[in-house]
């Protein structure tokens, strides 16, 4: 192994140590996604998107599904701020009671 081969080995070894664990999706999600979402305020963004899904369901008259989305949104807003929690709590209280026959969760929810 010559000087060039040794240099390549020592250059590639740290790169492999860093990149190989990131090749595993569970490690990548836990290291990158959680920190990235916390730094960008993604909990508030997720809460707003879920609230909009609830608004859409409420507009269709599906109060059971709207309640489901509002409750999921409320869990995101709890860490984001009191004004959002208050607004959403008022909206949930103003919902008419859902039909007993209507499903509470949407079929494609995960």
HELIX and SHEET records of a PDB file:
HELIX    1   1 UNK A    3  UNK A   22  1                                  20    
HELIX    2   2 UNK A   25  UNK A   28  1                                   4    
HELIX    3   3 UNK A   29  UNK A   33  3                                   5    
HELIX    4   4 UNK A   34  UNK A   40  1                                   7    
HELIX    5   5 UNK A   42  UNK A   59  1                                  18    
HELIX    6   6 UNK A   63  UNK A   77  1                                  15    
HELIX    7   7 UNK A   82  UNK A   94  1                                  13    
END                                                                             
